[in-house]
Amino acid sequence: MRLACAALFLAAGIGLNATTPKAEPSKTEAPPVLRKSPEFVIKFVDGHQMLLSSLKGKVVALLMVHTTCPHCQHTSQVFTQLYNEYGPRGFQPIDAAFNTGADKLVQDFVRNFSIGYPVGYSTPEEVMAYLNRSVLDRYTVPQIVWIDRKGNIRSETPSAGDDPSFYTETYWRNMIETLLKEPATATTHHSAAAKSKPVAQN
């Protein structure tokens, strides 16, 4: 596990400096449905929990982050700008921090980097289970999962982060604009299994 973490930060550092993408995905073709998004619970420091399914009807960017990772910090700042721009149209980013001590670090993360959307926390085991990966796999942060209005996963970053095109603002804007054009579901589903506050900050 220690070696995996070392590889993670090395790869994340490379990703931070990779400003030229290999290739941009098509801007006219909608991304395919990869699979139905599993349920995922995000915890918040005030004690409440949010079910990912409570955001059905919105275009969701689920960011799995480490609060201590400079690349995650910068990415969440950019997503705050994107949320300010696209939020009124139905775009909702949300962070799930899963580094050691994340539950104690989330508030400082939000305050220090002016993150303007919900930031909660989870565990590495829960995050990897959602991503259908092993905790022993090499991975980079942030891991970003794009979910359409119907609750389908339409894109996710490669585990090892070896394609920097997934980390460009051009790609993020393309995903948001493409998925926002798709019709919303008739109603937003709210599960009684956990109390949700989708607009909570932290």
C-alpha positions as MATLAB code, in Angstrom:
seq = 'MRLACAALFLAAGIGLNATTPKAEPSKTEAPPVLRKSPEFVIKFVDGHQMLLSSLKGKVVALLMVHTTCPHCQHTSQVFTQLYNEYGPRGFQPIDAAFNTGADKLVQDFVRNFSIGYPVGYSTPEEVMAYLNRSVLDRYTVPQIVWIDRKGNIRSETPSAGDDPSFYTETYWRNMIETLLKEPATATTHHSAAAKSKPVAQN';
ca = [
       0.000    0.000    0.000;
       2.885    2.374    0.757;
       4.367    1.766   -2.683;
       0.985    2.379   -4.266;
       0.696    5.717   -2.482;
       4.196    6.726   -3.576;
       3.309    5.902   -7.164;
       0.094    7.862   -6.763;
       1.786   11.106   -5.775;
       4.482   10.711   -8.414;
       1.848   10.253  -11.088;
      -0.249   13.099   -9.714;
       2.788   15.377   -9.928;
       3.301   14.417  -13.560;
      -0.355   15.077  -14.261;
      -0.055   18.520  -12.700;
       2.644   19.497  -15.186;
       1.014   17.909  -18.213;
      -0.590   20.918  -19.869;
      -0.661   19.568  -23.430;
      -3.207   16.792  -23.938;
      -2.485   13.869  -26.218;
      -5.736   14.327  -28.052;
      -9.042   15.980  -27.331;
     -12.170   13.791  -27.499;
     -14.738   14.621  -30.145;
     -16.785   17.711  -29.396;
     -19.778   16.510  -31.385;
     -20.279   12.905  -30.302;
     -21.870   12.178  -26.950;
     -19.764    9.869  -24.755;
     -21.102    6.312  -24.464;
     -22.858    4.978  -21.379;
     -20.184    3.018  -19.543;
     -22.457    1.610  -16.838;
     -25.107    2.550  -14.325;
     -23.609    4.471  -11.432;
     -23.589    2.413   -8.229;
     -24.896    4.038   -5.087;
     -22.295    5.996   -3.160;
     -22.545    7.673    0.234;
     -20.637   10.878    0.942;
     -20.233   11.916    4.574;
     -19.990   15.481    5.822;
     -18.356   16.948    8.888;
     -21.675   18.166   10.298;
     -22.828   14.549   10.533;
     -25.199   14.324    7.586;
     -24.742   12.074    4.577;
     -25.583   12.438    0.918;
     -26.610    9.661   -1.424;
     -25.202   10.115   -4.904;
     -28.588    9.030   -6.270;
     -30.142   12.141   -4.695;
     -28.504   14.148   -7.483;
     -30.300   12.279  -10.250;
     -31.601   14.783  -12.770;
     -28.372   16.783  -12.685;
     -25.112   16.403  -14.589;
     -22.685   15.325  -11.882;
     -18.902   15.429  -11.698;
     -17.826   13.238   -8.775;
     -14.243   14.071   -7.820;
     -12.350   11.592   -5.642;
      -9.643   13.785   -4.120;
      -6.868   14.015   -1.579;
      -7.101   17.296    0.317;
      -3.289   17.487    0.486;
      -2.731   16.984   -3.264;
      -1.866   20.234   -5.124;
      -3.431   18.896   -8.333;
      -6.698   18.147   -6.474;
      -6.655   21.585   -4.882;
      -6.267   23.290   -8.254;
      -8.827   21.031   -9.939;
     -11.439   21.777   -7.277;
     -10.827   25.495   -7.717;
     -11.449   25.166  -11.454;
     -14.600   23.138  -10.804;
     -15.803   25.914   -8.499;
     -15.571   28.276  -11.467;
     -17.372   25.766  -13.682;
     -20.091   25.330  -11.051;
     -20.609   29.091  -10.882;
     -21.018   29.129  -14.646;
     -23.007   25.956  -15.298;
     -24.695   25.293  -11.966;
     -27.872   27.214  -12.840;
     -28.292   24.902  -15.843;
     -28.069   21.715  -13.792;
     -24.379   20.966  -13.324;
     -23.323   19.686   -9.877;
     -19.746   18.866   -8.894;
     -19.069   17.162   -5.566;
     -15.808   16.136   -3.903;
     -15.249   12.979   -1.876;
     -11.936   13.267   -0.023;
     -10.414    9.911    0.894;
      -6.890   10.590    2.104;
      -5.858    9.748    5.667;
      -7.568   12.119    8.093;
      -9.788   13.584    5.374;
     -12.669   14.040    7.822;
     -10.445   16.382    9.839;
      -8.986   18.187    6.808;
     -12.073   18.887    4.691;
     -12.996   22.183    6.339;
      -9.511   23.640    5.874;
      -9.489   22.379    2.280;
     -12.749   24.205    1.534;
     -11.669   27.369    3.353;
      -8.105   27.602    2.068;
      -8.982   26.999   -1.581;
     -12.433   28.662   -1.654;
     -14.259   25.574   -2.900;
     -17.806   26.628   -3.685;
     -19.632   23.304   -3.875;
     -20.157   20.323   -1.507;
     -17.019   18.617   -0.203;
     -17.371   15.493    1.914;
     -15.262   12.471    2.679;
     -15.187    8.709    2.296;
     -12.700    5.868    2.753;
     -10.247    4.401    0.227;
     -12.128    1.096    0.386;
     -15.468    2.730   -0.405;
     -13.991    4.841   -3.196;
     -12.246    1.891   -4.849;
     -15.389   -0.241   -4.508;
     -17.380    2.469   -6.303;
     -14.749    2.681   -9.040;
     -14.683   -1.138   -9.262;
     -10.955   -1.182   -8.566;
      -8.664   -2.668   -5.942;
      -7.065   -0.594   -3.176;
      -3.801   -2.201   -4.292;
      -4.051   -0.741   -7.799;
      -1.841    2.158   -8.802;
      -3.986    5.249   -9.218;
      -3.755    9.024   -9.461;
      -5.849   11.749   -7.893;
      -8.180   13.280   -8.585;
     -10.284   10.519  -10.060;
     -13.195   12.190  -11.867;
     -16.410   10.369  -12.728;
     -18.978   11.998  -15.028;
     -22.605   10.998  -14.444;
     -25.491   12.007  -16.677;
     -28.956   13.140  -15.636;
     -30.236    9.553  -15.666;
     -27.540    8.284  -13.308;
     -25.283    6.665  -15.918;
     -21.494    6.922  -15.826;
     -20.405    8.438  -19.132;
     -16.694    8.999  -18.518;
     -14.075    8.418  -15.853;
     -10.364    9.137  -15.620;
      -8.029    6.186  -16.232;
      -6.842    4.703  -12.948;
      -3.160    5.447  -13.565;
      -3.849    8.880  -15.049;
      -1.818    8.102  -18.165;
      -4.028   10.179  -20.490;
      -3.780   13.864  -19.519;
      -6.581   14.854  -21.899;
      -9.039   13.815  -19.174;
      -7.591   16.559  -16.939;
      -8.008   19.569  -19.228;
     -10.571   22.305  -18.766;
     -11.444   21.897  -22.446;
     -12.483   18.305  -21.805;
     -14.410   19.232  -18.669;
     -16.353   21.959  -20.453;
     -17.064   19.637  -23.357;
     -18.469   17.018  -20.959;
     -20.629   19.539  -19.124;
     -22.029   21.137  -22.250;
     -22.647   17.794  -23.991;
     -24.417   16.181  -21.031;
     -26.456   19.290  -20.214;
     -27.972   19.124  -23.689;
     -29.424   15.709  -22.943;
     -32.959   15.620  -21.515;
     -33.404   15.503  -17.772;
     -35.417   12.806  -16.066;
     -38.976   13.667  -15.140;
     -38.340   13.748  -11.402;
     -35.337   13.807   -9.118;
     -35.054   10.660   -7.003;
     -34.460   11.017   -3.276;
     -33.795    7.908   -1.226;
     -34.884    7.651    2.394;
     -31.845    5.512    3.203;
     -29.817    8.598    4.127;
     -30.680   12.199    4.779;
     -29.349   14.348    1.972;
     -28.519   18.028    1.751;
     -27.314   18.417   -1.850;
     -26.464   22.085   -1.427;
     -24.498   21.686    1.806;
     -20.994   23.123    1.680;
     -19.084   20.825    4.040;
];
